[in-house]
Amino acid sequence: EFDLRPQLGDLAWIEGTVHSPKGAIHARCSREGRGLAVSLRVPAGSKAALVFPSGARVSGLPEGTAAEAGPVRWRLPVSPVETTWTLRTGDWPH
């Protein structure tokens, strides 16, 4: 189980891969206008959550995604196969 909390600072984009016991987790986040484009590849059976500042609008969330309060934490549904999520946010704080 892991959280992805994009924090680009002054960067235009950031990308990386982390190896977990279930397989590689790959993420790419880039600025897109006033928001972010996020691509997250999750190994099969992994529990992933995206954490965004409150007020960030998110599009592209899959069916079954659950939101929690605070800084907004979106729990992505667990998939039996490797899955790539592609999401976009609006009004990202810079």
C-alpha positions, 0 to 999 in steps of 0.5 A: 500500500502506498500514497503518491503525493505530487510536489513539483516545486519549481519543476515542470515535470517529475518522473520515477520508478520504485520497486516494491515486493509486488513489482515496479511502481512508475509515476510521471507528473507534469504541469499542464496549464493551472493543473497537473497531468499524472500517470501512475502505473500500479502493480497487480493487487497493489493498494494505491492512493493519490494525495492532492491539496484540498481544492484541487479538482481531479478528472479521470478517476476510475469507478470505485475510487473513494475520497477521504477528507483533509488534503484530499486522498483518493484511494484507487481501486485494487486491480488484479492486473497491472494498471496505469491510471491517467488523471488530470487536476485543475487549480493546482497550487503553485 
